[in-house]
Amino acid sequence: ANTVEDTNEGQSSQATDAEDRQRGILVELAWRKSNCHCCKLPIEKGAARCGLELNNGRIWKARWCHAQCFLSNCTRFSRYPNSRKLICRGSGRTISKGDLFVRFSIGDASSNWLPESASRIFGGLAKLVGSEAARQWIRSSGCKADPISGDLPYEDVEDLINEMLRT
């Protein structure tokens, strides 16, 4: 896992703004040790991590992953297949049938985002781990794309990903 020493000196430990935190996506340098919900290995203090917040009815709890695990295993690009409307967690806008969207999933928590809103998440991660590392990790997620569930392979969204990592 990348640590704070692997990133540019003087960067904020909080890569996303408070608005994104309220929407349930967290991107930060770990301030305490936690475990990755994806690979089950420890996330060391100071390592880049991503999380999805989940409300179990009484409290909000984060599902944490290493930044690499989040991008390579928990991020999917799809075209929305249904006519039932879906809401973008980042903007509140409607995701309609045929729209390209990004689904972040960690265990029992998931969040659907339109690409223009998800670019803040990718941009925050790129600030912590570097654009090239983020691009490589996303590229590996495309290898796991499941066309039956509507996932798009990396090659189909490469230009979009490059644009999102520039922001």
Helices and strands as residue ranges (DSSP letters): G 4-6, H 18-22, E 25-29, E 34-35, E 42-43, E 48-55, E 60-66, H 67-73, E 75-79, E 86-87, E 94-95, E 100-106, E 109-113, H 115-129, H 131-142, G 147-149, H 154-166
